[in-house]
């Protein structure tokens, strides 16, 4: 990978700051919501009149989809609703993330339920059209051709779509059925006094500054931070277990209302994944979990040589002995991303650059974070809206750079789809494809930093981060996804009733993927730290398929960049006008369900592990 002299100089400069120091001070990046979304909450509320008008236009087709022109009009009206709604949804989500106590949080959830209820009639009515009549509609209205896959997407789960009246009622009650558990989880966490740990740089918060504490050079700091976090979770274990078990029960009830066997089956089918095949893949990943243990043993051997003591679970992010880990000021991050992503071509590079230019107002990133501010990262953007990157707390660690590479990848992908005119109905697709593109960015970033580090110890550090943060992501994702799958199975069977059962199940699953559960009792309640199980149930399986695909992209990118990049960019620009397996085959000749995907990735991971074992 080529990197400019300026970037090489920057990399050598950035690594001169110790991770034991305080987070880098510096100017934040602020999203200009007034320029791209709404000038104020009042303006957003007033603009809902446009959303109401779009919903009324769509409502005129209710019970009247009796011709090709009517079907075309209904689909076009629905796309108008999507464009307007997603602009409101993005704005409210950003406001909520800036202040988790803002009224926008509840307003966003309420608006989502209302829009779902008012559009619920569309899918059942399209499903009710007999196939011969649908073919006649398509022949009579050539404009429907672009909606081929959108119609197929609606009809491929025909037996699971409820009548409009039932779906409208279910959508109306959704917040009471499945919307409160995550709120309870967040409130329980907020009530835990995790506290702070005193370091050479001063006092650091256990939760908000977790990455800095985990990579502190003082083993006492790492251990105290680790135990404060897990013991804090244990102090509310009964409440957290109550919220999780009721999340599972609610999701299963909703799935059964739609005539699915259970919630996992519903989730996997919605992603164009076969539930039986997906379960089998998760079990196969567990059987190959030894590859994660191998990485842990390599790290443990290094740690033993450097520190003269055995590595513990809280030492997995410890810096190499005597090596100063980088802390990158936010202002310097732009140049790193500019050069790291150069290999993906000028269009991608420029689209990513645009996110981090302060004058553009397209990122909201705060060094050190802030009170009530969401600490993680995400991006928003949709057809007709400008993509914006959000990162709640930036401390300048490599992990923070990796998060920006990931979430900025989502924002850049959305920008590319918008720029190339992807229709609203094709701007959304299975999340594991979205995740695969973002994870690939993280692999490229880690390799760039490794290749151009002037210190061989730091080069090894970045090689390890390539594996630890994203190279093994499919297996870490499988660890969480398999745990969640077994929790659903256990609750359904009546075997998981409380925190003790969750502890036991967690130890059983985690022992497939790590050497530490057997010797670290705090890890028995790791289930309470998997926030996605509450926030977005059954999402973790996306990291399994996304991680496997990202490794495959990396293989193709490394083997023949000139051939891979144009095809990859075409896939990003295309949107989701076909099933994911078909898109991957069409653009990159990847067989999503073939055995070679996992085997090729295992071969790559073992080669990288061999390099770590043999390198000085």
C-alpha positions as CSV (number, residue, x, y, z in Angstrom):
1,X,0.0,0.0,0.0
2,X,1.4,3.4,-1.0
3,X,1.4,6.1,1.6
4,X,2.7,9.6,1.1
5,X,5.9,10.9,2.8
6,X,3.7,13.3,4.7
7,X,1.6,10.4,6.1
8,X,4.7,8.5,7.0
9,X,6.0,11.5,8.9
10,X,2.6,11.9,10.6
11,X,2.6,8.3,11.7
12,X,6.0,8.7,13.2
13,X,4.9,11.9,14.9
14,X,1.6,10.5,16.3
15,X,3.2,7.6,18.0
16,X,5.3,9.9,20.2
17,X,2.5,10.5,22.7
18,X,2.0,8.1,25.6
19,X,-1.2,6.2,26.1
20,X,-0.7,6.9,29.8
21,X,-1.4,10.6,29.1
22,X,-4.8,12.2,29.2
23,X,-7.0,12.1,26.2
24,X,-5.9,14.6,23.5
25,X,-7.4,18.0,23.9
26,X,-8.6,19.7,20.7
27,X,-11.4,21.2,18.8
28,X,-14.4,18.9,18.4
29,X,-16.1,18.3,15.0
30,X,-19.7,19.4,15.1
31,X,-22.5,18.3,12.8
32,X,-24.3,21.2,11.1
33,X,-27.8,19.9,11.5
34,X,-29.3,23.2,10.4
35,X,-27.5,23.0,7.0
36,X,-28.3,19.3,6.3
37,X,-31.4,18.5,8.3
38,X,-33.5,21.0,10.4
39,X,-32.6,24.4,11.9
40,X,-34.2,23.5,15.3
41,X,-36.5,20.9,17.0
42,X,-39.3,23.3,16.3
43,X,-38.5,23.4,12.6
44,X,-38.4,19.6,12.6
45,X,-41.8,19.4,14.2
46,X,-43.3,21.9,11.8
47,X,-41.8,20.0,8.8
48,X,-43.7,16.9,9.8
49,X,-46.5,18.4,7.8
50,X,-44.6,17.3,4.7
51,X,-44.4,13.8,6.2
52,X,-48.1,13.8,7.0
53,X,-48.9,14.9,3.4
54,X,-46.7,12.1,2.0
55,X,-48.5,9.6,4.2
56,X,-51.9,10.9,3.1
57,X,-50.8,10.5,-0.5
58,X,-49.8,6.9,0.2
59,X,-53.0,6.3,2.1
60,X,-55.0,7.1,-1.1
61,X,-53.8,3.8,-2.5
62,X,-55.2,1.8,0.4
63,X,-57.6,-0.8,-1.0
64,X,-57.1,0.6,-4.5
65,X,-54.1,-1.3,-5.8
66,X,-56.1,-2.7,-8.7
67,X,-53.9,-1.8,-11.7
68,X,-50.2,-1.6,-12.7
69,X,-50.4,2.2,-12.5
70,X,-51.9,2.1,-9.0
71,X,-49.1,-0.3,-7.9
72,X,-46.5,1.9,-9.4
73,X,-48.0,5.0,-7.7
74,X,-48.2,3.2,-4.4
75,X,-44.5,2.2,-4.5
76,X,-43.4,5.7,-5.6
77,X,-45.5,7.2,-2.8
78,X,-43.9,4.9,-0.3
79,X,-40.5,5.9,-1.4
80,X,-41.5,9.6,-0.9
81,X,-42.5,8.7,2.6
82,X,-39.2,6.9,3.2
83,X,-37.1,9.8,2.1
84,X,-38.9,12.3,4.3
85,X,-39.2,10.0,7.3
86,X,-35.5,9.0,7.3
87,X,-34.6,12.7,7.3
88,X,-36.6,13.2,10.5
89,X,-35.4,9.9,12.0
90,X,-31.8,10.8,11.4
91,X,-32.2,14.3,12.9
92,X,-34.0,13.0,16.0
93,X,-31.4,10.2,16.5
94,X,-28.6,12.7,16.4
95,X,-30.3,15.0,18.9
96,X,-30.9,12.0,21.2
97,X,-27.2,11.0,20.9
98,X,-26.0,14.5,21.8
99,X,-28.1,14.3,24.9
100,X,-29.6,10.9,26.0
101,X,-32.2,12.8,28.1
102,X,-33.5,14.9,25.3
103,X,-37.1,14.7,24.3
104,X,-36.0,13.7,20.8
105,X,-35.3,10.2,22.1
106,X,-38.9,9.4,22.8
107,X,-40.1,11.4,19.9
108,X,-38.0,9.3,17.5
109,X,-39.4,6.1,18.8
110,X,-43.0,7.4,18.7
111,X,-42.6,8.7,15.2
112,X,-41.2,5.4,14.0
113,X,-44.2,3.6,15.4
114,X,-46.6,6.0,13.8
115,X,-45.0,5.7,10.3
116,X,-44.9,1.9,10.6
117,X,-48.6,1.8,11.5
118,X,-49.6,4.1,8.6
119,X,-47.7,2.2,6.0
120,X,-48.6,-1.3,7.3
121,X,-51.3,-1.8,4.7
122,X,-48.9,-1.8,1.7
123,X,-47.2,-5.2,2.0
124,X,-50.4,-7.2,2.7
125,X,-52.1,-5.6,-0.3
126,X,-49.2,-6.3,-2.6
127,X,-49.1,-9.9,-1.3
128,X,-52.8,-10.2,-2.0
129,X,-52.3,-9.7,-5.7
130,X,-52.5,-13.1,-7.5
131,X,-49.4,-13.9,-9.5
132,X,-51.2,-13.8,-12.9
133,X,-52.6,-10.4,-12.1
134,X,-49.2,-9.1,-10.9
135,X,-47.7,-10.2,-14.2
136,X,-50.4,-8.4,-16.1
137,X,-49.7,-5.3,-14.0
138,X,-46.0,-5.5,-14.8
139,X,-46.7,-5.9,-18.5
140,X,-49.1,-3.0,-18.6
141,X,-46.8,-0.6,-16.6
142,X,-43.2,-0.8,-17.8
143,X,-42.3,1.6,-15.0
144,X,-42.7,-1.2,-12.5
145,X,-39.6,-3.0,-14.0
146,X,-37.3,-1.1,-11.6
147,X,-39.3,-2.4,-8.7
148,X,-38.9,-6.1,-9.6
149,X,-36.8,-7.0,-6.6
150,X,-38.7,-4.7,-4.2
151,X,-41.9,-6.6,-5.0
152,X,-40.0,-9.9,-4.8
153,X,-38.6,-8.9,-1.5
154,X,-42.1,-8.2,-0.1
155,X,-43.5,-11.5,-1.5
156,X,-40.6,-13.8,-0.5
157,X,-41.9,-14.0,3.1
158,X,-45.6,-13.9,2.1
159,X,-46.8,-16.4,4.7
160,X,-45.4,-14.3,7.5
161,X,-47.1,-10.9,6.6
162,X,-50.1,-10.1,8.8
163,X,-53.3,-8.6,7.5
164,X,-53.0,-4.8,7.6
165,X,-55.4,-4.3,10.5
166,X,-53.5,-6.8,12.7
167,X,-50.1,-5.3,11.7
168,X,-51.4,-1.8,12.5
169,X,-52.4,-2.8,16.0
170,X,-49.2,-4.7,16.6
171,X,-47.1,-1.6,15.4
172,X,-49.1,0.6,17.7
173,X,-48.3,-1.6,20.7
174,X,-44.7,-2.3,19.7
175,X,-43.2,0.2,22.2
176,X,-45.0,-1.5,25.1
177,X,-44.2,-5.0,23.8
178,X,-40.5,-4.6,22.9
179,X,-39.5,-1.0,23.5
180,X,-39.0,-0.7,27.2
181,X,-36.4,-3.4,27.9
182,X,-33.5,-1.5,26.4
183,X,-34.6,1.6,28.4
184,X,-34.6,-0.5,31.6
185,X,-31.1,-1.8,30.7
186,X,-29.8,1.7,30.1
187,X,-31.3,3.0,33.3
188,X,-29.8,0.1,35.3
189,X,-26.4,0.8,33.8
190,X,-26.8,4.5,34.6
191,X,-27.5,3.6,38.3
192,X,-24.3,1.6,38.7
193,X,-21.5,3.6,40.4
194,X,-18.6,2.2,38.2
195,X,-16.4,5.0,39.4
196,X,-13.0,6.0,38.2
197,X,-9.4,4.6,38.4
198,X,-6.5,6.8,39.3
199,X,-3.7,6.7,36.7
200,X,-0.5,8.5,36.0
201,X,-2.6,10.8,33.8
202,X,-5.2,11.4,36.5
203,X,-8.5,9.9,37.2
204,X,-10.2,8.1,34.3
205,X,-13.8,6.9,34.2
206,X,-14.3,3.1,34.1
207,X,-17.0,3.2,31.4
208,X,-16.4,6.3,29.3
209,X,-12.6,5.9,29.2
210,X,-12.5,2.1,29.0
211,X,-10.2,2.0,26.0
212,X,-7.6,4.2,27.7
213,X,-7.7,2.2,30.9
214,X,-7.4,-1.2,29.1
215,X,-4.3,0.0,27.3
216,X,-2.7,1.7,30.3
217,X,0.9,0.6,31.0
218,X,0.2,0.0,34.7
219,X,-1.1,-3.5,35.4
220,X,-2.8,-2.3,38.6
221,X,-4.9,0.2,36.5
222,X,-5.9,-2.4,34.0
223,X,-7.0,-4.9,36.7
224,X,-8.9,-2.4,38.7
225,X,-10.7,-1.0,35.7
226,X,-11.6,-4.5,34.5
227,X,-12.9,-5.6,37.9
228,X,-14.8,-2.4,38.5
229,X,-16.6,-2.8,35.2
230,X,-17.7,-6.5,35.7
231,X,-18.4,-6.2,39.4
232,X,-20.5,-3.1,38.6
233,X,-22.5,-5.2,36.1
234,X,-22.8,-8.0,38.7
235,X,-24.3,-5.5,41.2
236,X,-27.4,-5.1,38.9
237,X,-27.4,-8.6,37.5
238,X,-31.0,-9.5,38.5
239,X,-32.4,-6.3,36.9
240,X,-30.2,-6.8,33.8
241,X,-31.3,-10.5,33.6
242,X,-34.9,-9.5,33.9
243,X,-34.6,-7.0,31.0
244,X,-32.8,-9.5,28.8
245,X,-35.2,-12.4,29.4
246,X,-38.1,-10.2,28.7
247,X,-36.4,-8.9,25.6
248,X,-36.2,-12.5,24.4
249,X,-39.8,-13.3,25.4
250,X,-41.1,-10.2,23.6
251,X,-39.1,-10.9,20.4
252,X,-40.2,-14.5,20.4
253,X,-43.9,-13.5,20.8
254,X,-43.6,-11.0,17.9
255,X,-42.0,-13.7,15.7
256,X,-44.7,-16.2,16.5
257,X,-47.4,-13.6,15.8
258,X,-45.8,-13.5,12.3
259,X,-45.9,-17.3,12.1
260,X,-42.2,-17.9,12.6
261,X,-40.9,-20.7,14.9
262,X,-38.9,-18.2,17.0
263,X,-37.2,-14.8,16.9
264,X,-33.9,-16.1,15.5
265,X,-35.6,-17.7,12.6
266,X,-37.4,-14.5,11.8
267,X,-34.2,-12.4,12.0
268,X,-32.2,-14.8,9.9
269,X,-34.9,-15.1,7.2
270,X,-35.2,-11.3,7.0
271,X,-31.5,-11.2,6.1
272,X,-31.9,-13.8,3.3
273,X,-30.2,-16.4,5.5
274,X,-31.4,-19.9,6.1
275,X,-32.1,-20.4,9.8
276,X,-30.9,-24.0,9.9
277,X,-27.7,-23.1,7.9
278,X,-27.0,-20.1,10.1
279,X,-27.3,-22.2,13.3
280,X,-24.9,-24.7,11.7
281,X,-22.4,-21.9,10.9
282,X,-22.4,-20.6,14.4
283,X,-21.7,-24.1,15.7
284,X,-19.0,-24.5,13.1
285,X,-17.4,-21.2,14.2
286,X,-17.4,-22.5,17.8
287,X,-15.7,-25.7,16.7
288,X,-13.0,-23.5,15.1
289,X,-12.8,-21.2,18.1
290,X,-9.3,-22.5,18.7
291,X,-8.0,-19.9,16.3
292,X,-8.9,-17.2,18.8
293,X,-7.3,-19.1,21.6
294,X,-4.2,-19.4,19.5
295,X,-4.0,-15.6,19.2
296,X,-4.5,-15.3,22.9
297,X,-1.6,-17.7,23.5
298,X,0.7,-15.8,21.2
299,X,-0.2,-12.6,23.1
300,X,0.3,-14.4,26.4
301,X,3.8,-15.7,25.4
302,X,4.8,-12.1,24.4
303,X,3.4,-10.8,27.7
304,X,5.3,-13.5,29.7
305,X,8.6,-12.6,28.0
306,X,8.1,-8.9,28.5
307,X,6.6,-8.7,32.0
308,X,7.8,-12.0,33.6
309,X,4.3,-12.8,34.7
310,X,1.2,-14.6,33.2
311,X,-1.2,-12.6,31.2
312,X,-4.7,-12.1,32.7
313,X,-8.0,-11.2,31.0
314,X,-7.4,-7.6,31.8
315,X,-4.0,-7.6,30.0
316,X,-5.2,-8.4,26.5
317,X,-4.9,-4.7,25.4
318,X,-1.7,-4.0,27.5
319,X,1.0,-2.1,25.6
320,X,4.3,-3.9,24.8
321,X,6.8,-3.4,27.6
322,X,8.6,0.0,27.2
323,X,6.6,0.9,24.0
324,X,4.7,4.1,23.9
325,X,1.3,3.6,22.2
326,X,-0.1,6.2,19.9
327,X,-2.7,8.8,21.0
328,X,-3.7,10.6,17.9
329,X,-5.1,14.2,18.1
330,X,-8.4,14.4,16.1
331,X,-6.9,17.0,13.8
332,X,-4.2,14.6,12.7
333,X,-6.7,11.7,12.1
334,X,-7.8,13.2,8.8
335,X,-4.5,12.7,7.1
336,X,-4.2,9.1,8.4
337,X,-7.5,8.2,6.8
338,X,-6.8,10.1,3.6
339,X,-3.6,8.0,3.0
340,X,-4.8,4.7,4.4
341,X,-7.9,4.6,2.1
342,X,-6.0,5.8,-1.0
343,X,-5.9,2.2,-2.3
344,X,-9.7,2.3,-2.7
345,X,-9.5,5.0,-5.4
346,X,-10.1,8.7,-5.5
347,X,-13.9,8.6,-5.4
348,X,-13.9,6.7,-2.2
349,X,-11.0,8.6,-0.7
350,X,-12.6,12.0,-1.4
351,X,-16.0,10.9,-0.1
352,X,-14.4,9.8,3.2
353,X,-12.3,12.9,3.4
354,X,-15.4,15.1,3.1
355,X,-16.7,13.7,6.4
356,X,-13.8,15.0,8.5
357,X,-13.3,18.5,7.0
358,X,-14.5,20.8,9.8
359,X,-16.1,23.4,7.5
360,X,-18.3,20.7,6.0
361,X,-20.1,20.1,9.3
362,X,-20.6,16.4,8.5
363,X,-19.1,14.8,11.6
364,X,-19.9,15.2,15.3
365,X,-16.9,13.9,17.2
366,X,-16.0,15.1,20.7
367,X,-12.6,14.5,22.3
368,X,-13.2,13.4,25.9
369,X,-17.0,13.1,25.3
370,X,-19.6,14.9,27.4
371,X,-22.4,14.5,30.0
372,X,-25.4,12.4,28.8
373,X,-23.7,12.1,25.4
374,X,-23.9,8.7,23.6
375,X,-20.4,7.4,23.7
376,X,-20.3,5.0,20.7
377,X,-20.4,5.7,17.0
378,X,-22.8,5.5,14.1
379,X,-23.7,7.3,10.9
380,X,-26.9,8.5,9.3
381,X,-27.9,9.3,5.8
382,X,-30.4,8.2,3.2
383,X,-31.5,9.0,-0.4
384,X,-32.1,12.8,-0.5
385,X,-30.1,13.4,2.8
386,X,-26.5,14.1,3.5
387,X,-24.6,11.4,5.4
388,X,-23.2,12.4,8.8
389,X,-20.8,10.6,11.1
390,X,-21.2,10.6,14.9
391,X,-18.7,9.5,17.5
392,X,-19.6,10.2,21.1
393,X,-16.2,10.1,22.8
394,X,-12.8,10.3,21.0
395,X,-9.7,9.5,23.1
396,X,-7.2,9.1,20.3
397,X,-6.5,5.4,20.7
398,X,-6.1,3.1,17.8
399,X,-9.5,1.6,18.7
400,X,-11.0,5.1,18.3
401,X,-9.4,5.4,14.8
402,X,-10.8,2.0,14.0
403,X,-14.3,3.1,15.0
404,X,-14.1,6.2,12.7
405,X,-12.9,4.0,9.8
406,X,-15.9,1.7,10.4
407,X,-18.6,4.2,11.0
408,X,-17.2,6.6,8.4
409,X,-17.3,3.6,6.0
410,X,-21.0,3.4,6.5
411,X,-21.4,7.1,5.9
412,X,-19.3,6.9,2.7
413,X,-21.2,3.9,1.4
414,X,-24.5,5.9,1.9
415,X,-22.9,8.9,0.1
416,X,-21.9,6.7,-2.9
417,X,-25.4,5.3,-3.2
418,X,-27.0,8.7,-3.1
419,X,-24.5,10.2,-5.6
420,X,-25.2,7.4,-8.0
421,X,-29.0,7.6,-7.7
422,X,-29.9,4.5,-5.8
423,X,-33.6,4.4,-5.2
424,X,-34.9,4.6,-1.7
425,X,-36.2,1.0,-1.6
426,X,-32.7,-0.2,-2.7
427,X,-30.7,2.1,-0.2
428,X,-31.5,-0.4,2.5
429,X,-30.3,-4.0,2.7
430,X,-29.1,-6.8,5.0
431,X,-26.9,-5.2,7.7
432,X,-24.2,-7.9,7.3
433,X,-23.4,-6.5,3.9
434,X,-23.2,-2.9,5.4
435,X,-21.0,-4.3,8.2
436,X,-18.7,-6.1,5.8
437,X,-17.8,-2.9,4.0
438,X,-17.1,-1.1,7.2
439,X,-15.0,-3.9,8.7
440,X,-12.9,-4.0,5.6
441,X,-12.0,-0.4,6.2
442,X,-10.7,-1.3,9.6
443,X,-8.5,-4.1,8.2
444,X,-7.0,-1.7,5.6
445,X,-6.3,1.0,8.3
446,X,-4.5,-1.4,10.6
447,X,-2.3,-2.7,7.8
448,X,-1.4,0.8,6.7
449,X,-0.4,1.8,10.3
450,X,1.6,-1.4,10.6
451,X,3.4,-1.1,7.3
452,X,4.4,2.5,7.9
453,X,5.3,2.4,11.6
454,X,9.0,3.4,12.1
455,X,9.2,1.4,15.4
456,X,9.2,-2.4,14.9
457,X,7.4,-2.9,18.3
458,X,4.6,-0.7,17.1
459,X,4.5,-2.5,13.8
460,X,3.9,-5.7,15.7
461,X,1.3,-3.9,17.8
462,X,-0.7,-3.0,14.7
463,X,-0.4,-6.5,13.2
464,X,-1.9,-7.7,16.5
465,X,-4.6,-5.1,16.3
466,X,-5.4,-6.2,12.7
467,X,-6.3,-9.6,14.2
468,X,-7.7,-8.5,17.6
469,X,-10.0,-5.7,16.6
470,X,-11.3,-6.9,13.2
471,X,-9.4,-9.9,11.7
472,X,-11.0,-12.2,14.3
473,X,-14.3,-10.2,14.3
474,X,-16.3,-13.0,12.7
475,X,-15.3,-15.3,15.6
476,X,-16.0,-12.6,18.3
477,X,-19.3,-12.0,16.5
478,X,-20.0,-15.7,16.5
479,X,-19.3,-15.9,20.3
480,X,-21.9,-13.2,20.9
481,X,-24.4,-14.5,18.3
482,X,-24.1,-18.1,19.6
483,X,-24.6,-16.9,23.1
484,X,-27.7,-15.0,22.1
485,X,-29.0,-17.9,20.1
486,X,-28.6,-20.2,23.1
487,X,-30.3,-17.7,25.4
488,X,-33.3,-17.7,23.1
489,X,-33.3,-21.5,23.0
490,X,-33.0,-21.6,26.8
491,X,-35.7,-19.1,27.6
492,X,-38.0,-20.9,25.1
493,X,-37.3,-24.3,26.8
494,X,-37.7,-22.9,30.3
495,X,-34.0,-23.5,31.2
496,X,-33.0,-19.9,31.4
497,X,-34.9,-18.1,34.1
498,X,-32.5,-15.7,35.8
499,X,-28.9,-14.4,36.2
500,X,-27.4,-17.7,37.4
501,X,-28.6,-19.5,34.3
502,X,-27.2,-16.7,32.1
503,X,-23.9,-16.9,33.9
504,X,-23.6,-20.7,33.3
505,X,-24.6,-20.4,29.6
506,X,-22.1,-17.6,29.1
507,X,-19.2,-19.7,30.5
508,X,-20.1,-22.6,28.4
509,X,-20.2,-20.6,25.1
510,X,-17.2,-18.4,25.8
511,X,-15.0,-21.4,26.7
512,X,-15.1,-22.3,23.0
513,X,-13.5,-19.0,22.0
514,X,-11.2,-18.0,24.8
515,X,-8.8,-19.4,27.4
516,X,-9.8,-16.8,30.1
517,X,-13.4,-17.8,31.2
518,X,-12.0,-20.8,33.2
519,X,-9.7,-18.6,35.3
520,X,-11.6,-15.3,35.4
521,X,-14.8,-15.5,37.4
522,X,-15.8,-11.9,36.5
523,X,-16.4,-13.0,32.9
524,X,-19.3,-15.2,33.9
525,X,-21.6,-12.1,33.7
526,X,-20.2,-11.0,30.3
527,X,-23.7,-11.4,29.0
528,X,-24.7,-8.2,30.7
529,X,-22.0,-6.3,28.8
530,X,-23.4,-7.4,25.3
531,X,-25.6,-4.3,24.9
532,X,-26.8,-5.2,21.4
533,X,-28.8,-8.0,22.9
534,X,-31.0,-5.3,24.4
535,X,-30.6,-2.5,22.0
536,X,-30.9,-4.4,18.7
537,X,-31.8,-8.1,19.4
538,X,-30.1,-10.7,17.3
539,X,-28.0,-8.1,15.4
540,X,-24.7,-9.8,16.3
541,X,-25.0,-12.4,13.6
542,X,-24.3,-9.6,11.2
543,X,-20.8,-9.4,12.5
544,X,-20.3,-13.1,11.7
545,X,-21.2,-12.9,8.0
546,X,-19.8,-9.3,7.8
547,X,-16.5,-10.4,9.3
548,X,-16.2,-13.4,7.0
549,X,-16.9,-11.3,4.0
550,X,-14.5,-8.5,5.0
551,X,-11.6,-11.0,5.3
552,X,-12.5,-12.3,1.8
553,X,-12.5,-8.7,0.4
554,X,-9.1,-8.3,2.0
555,X,-7.7,-11.4,0.3
556,X,-9.0,-10.2,-3.1
557,X,-7.7,-6.6,-2.4
558,X,-4.2,-7.9,-1.5
559,X,-4.0,-10.4,-4.4
560,X,-5.1,-8.1,-7.2
561,X,-6.1,-4.5,-6.2
562,X,-6.4,-3.3,-9.8
563,X,-9.1,-6.0,-10.5
564,X,-10.8,-5.9,-7.1
565,X,-11.3,-2.1,-6.5
566,X,-13.4,-1.3,-9.5
567,X,-15.7,-4.3,-8.9
568,X,-15.9,-3.5,-5.2
569,X,-16.8,0.2,-5.9
570,X,-19.5,-0.9,-8.3
571,X,-21.0,-3.0,-5.6
572,X,-21.0,-0.1,-3.2
573,X,-22.6,2.3,-5.7
574,X,-25.2,-0.3,-6.7
575,X,-27.3,-0.5,-3.6
576,X,-29.4,-3.6,-2.7
577,X,-31.5,-4.4,-5.8
578,X,-31.0,-8.2,-5.4
579,X,-30.5,-10.8,-2.6
580,X,-27.1,-10.5,-0.9
581,X,-25.8,-13.8,-2.2
582,X,-26.7,-12.7,-5.8
583,X,-25.0,-9.3,-5.4
584,X,-21.8,-10.8,-4.0
585,X,-21.7,-13.4,-6.9
586,X,-22.5,-10.8,-9.5
587,X,-19.9,-8.2,-8.5
588,X,-17.1,-10.1,-6.7
589,X,-17.7,-13.8,-7.6
590,X,-18.0,-14.6,-3.9
591,X,-20.1,-17.6,-2.9
592,X,-21.7,-16.5,0.4
593,X,-22.9,-20.0,1.4
594,X,-20.0,-22.0,0.0
595,X,-17.6,-23.8,2.4
596,X,-14.6,-22.0,0.9
597,X,-15.6,-18.7,2.5
598,X,-14.8,-19.9,6.0
599,X,-12.0,-22.1,4.9
600,X,-10.2,-19.3,2.9
601,X,-10.6,-17.0,5.9
602,X,-9.2,-19.6,8.3
603,X,-6.2,-20.0,6.0
604,X,-5.6,-16.2,5.9
605,X,-5.9,-15.9,9.7
606,X,-3.5,-18.8,10.3
607,X,-1.0,-17.2,7.9
608,X,-1.2,-14.0,9.9
609,X,-0.8,-15.9,13.2
610,X,2.2,-17.8,11.7
611,X,3.8,-14.4,11.0
612,X,3.3,-13.3,14.5
613,X,4.8,-16.5,15.9
614,X,7.9,-16.4,13.7
615,X,8.5,-12.6,13.7
616,X,10.9,-11.2,16.3
